[in-house]
Amino acid sequence: MRAVILHGPNDVRVEDVPKPRIETPTDAIVRVVAAGVCGSDLWMLRGIAPLPRPIRSGHEFVGIVEDVGANVVGIRPGQFVVAPFNTSDGGCMCCRRGLPIACDNRTFFGEFGPDGSALDGGQAEFVRVPFADTTLVTTPDRPHSSLIPALLTLTDVMATGHEAAKHAGLSEPGSRVVIVGDGAVGQCAVLACRRLGAERIIVMSRDPRRQRLARKHGATDIIATRGDESAAEVVELLGGGSAHVIEAVGTLQSIRQAIGCARPGGRIGYVGLPWGVELPLWELFAKNLALSGGGANVRAVMPELLPEVLDGTLDPSGVFDGVFALDNAPQAFEAMDKRHCIKAMLVPPAFTNNEGTKYE
Amino acid sequence: MRAVILHGPNDVRVEDVPKPRIETPTDAIVRVVAAGVCGSDLWMLRGIAPLPRPIRSGHEFVGIVEDVGANVVGIRPGQFVVAPFNTSDGGCMCCRRGLPIACDNRTFFGEFGPDGSALDGGQAEFVRVPFADTTLVTTPDRPHSSLIPALLTLTDVMATGHEAAKHAGLSEPGSRVVIVGDGAVGQCAVLACRRLGAERIIVMSRDPRRQRLARKHGATDIIATRGDESAAEVVELLGGGSAHVIEAVGTLQSIRQAIGCARPGGRIGYVGLPWGVELPLWELFAKNLALSGGGANVRAVMPELLPEVLDGTLDPSGVFDGVFALDNAPQAFEAMDKRHCIKAMLVPPAFTNNEGTKYE
């Protein structure tokens, strides 16, 4: 089968690899219908995130169950499934507390965890999913192909945007929030904030296309400046800093921008992967800011978001502004790396149409 | 009058200086009964916190009102007052939100704010207090001298310990909490956690005297190891990391220890002044930790804590294990710097007994 392999920084290849097989009785094999390229894939591409050995990349995928192990009870071949970016066993203390991201048996698809482990990723024709019953989420029916992009956002970015809003303290309607980051997570965070009843959603963006998408998602204000200037604009718009700020980039610059936009005693939800960021803690301390975040608990929030995606009331599909045949993964990575597109979707040959660019 | 002047790193002197006078109609002049030496004074002493020019030090003091400006309405000469470490105007947005630490008109006594401003401090015979009505807190009567040490903790460390517990999320009885730091703030945090109903209070301490005080304050367990080893002990005691951790030191090492002791998704209340600490944000992100803290809102929490100190149900006086005549301030600073005492109290001549070491 075909799979995307990240061999090293700036070295993405699509190769023939062995098709995965059931290895333990709780595994499932999923035929991938569509896979996303994530901003955090770019961290590996750029040599920033660890890449100790070549890896089958991709932690965002949806597909159709091909086969299940003997102990899988809740999932049948033929079902459509949405996969979180990490496995979870459903039974450990963290899973029971609603923190499947910290599951004792978590492993990440297509990227390395802090312990150096990694599963083969989903940018491939097939993928093996351990702990299938407690990792995968099934849809009631086979969804229409037009829903694939929106469903694919649930594997990571929409769930992450939702948790970002929660981390930033958006617990009641009428809130005002600043979102630093106009990428897929930032765009999904706009939707999440609107969904949670935010009254004012201010998005930092300098890119007209991304500004348009943010407005479509519910942004009420766009700020195109940076640094101190952007913080001054927030103060002018809100009559002070914001009680709620979402940081959806993960660089020192973006975190400082978030700090600058926060009012004293405010809350920053940080969900951008902060590779190599060393934060001068005094900057938080001096404004009495709270920081809350980390990787999203996709498996825990999916049951809440999935029905709304299926009935169309939550539509994050607009973040996928680039669709590529799986074999064109290098171009997809490049398009995202150069910010030619917000987010790229990869479609394996079985689901590609004649133009090679559409899932069916 | 006599006052302590910090001239530079390791240069503490007690000198004759002009007695302060009313400068604006909202000022009060306070005759100091006792002043504390704070761990953050040591940051200046050690050349770590900025000391752009010599300063009359001391941000912890209690005393008797000597004089008030024409616009002071709620405070009369002769009243006993407890002073927070910063001024607050009571009317700005932050004050109205319960964040007097971030008051638009805040200035710190005896130390420099981020804007470089500073008020003459309270390690002196007299001190001028701007915004007296909304900064100072009066006691109903002149308290017995035996209550002075406990009242003095309300100016900073007890209030800070209380806020640390709140920041760490101790909102309901029965919680389990780890406290990193066995100094005055850590010791007060033990009292605060017990007061908030914590069932298990684990304190990191290697010093037998400090361990004893922590136990007296309500610590249920003491851990004397450091780093990974201490985190392993917490996991063994609690069957996992702690949902609530208090960081009351402010070094990279102590913050990492707090992170190590936290369970995934846990909350760290950070109240140790983190001068020069650059935190690898990934370490928080990887465990989905929330960090909440900053300088204490002393003026806001004092009304809650003061009655309990006055009736003896809350007694943090044990943190003061060294009492020095004001003129012996250099020895007091040294005793704290060398960890010979947890916290030193300075007593001006008018309140010093024949031995020169007791307020009266």
Interface residues (C-beta under 8 A of the other chain):
Chain A: M93 C94 R97 L99 I101 A102 P114 H167 G240 I255 P264 G265 Y270 L273 P274 W275 G276 V277 E278 L279 P280 L281 W282 L284 F285 A286 K287 N288 L289 A290 L291 S292 G293 G294 G295 N297
Chain B: M93 C94 R97 L99 I101 A102 P114 H167 G240 I255 P264 G265 Y270 L273 P274 W275 G276 V277 E278 L279 P280 L281 W282 L284 F285 A286 K287 N288 L289 A290 L291 S292 G293 G294 G295
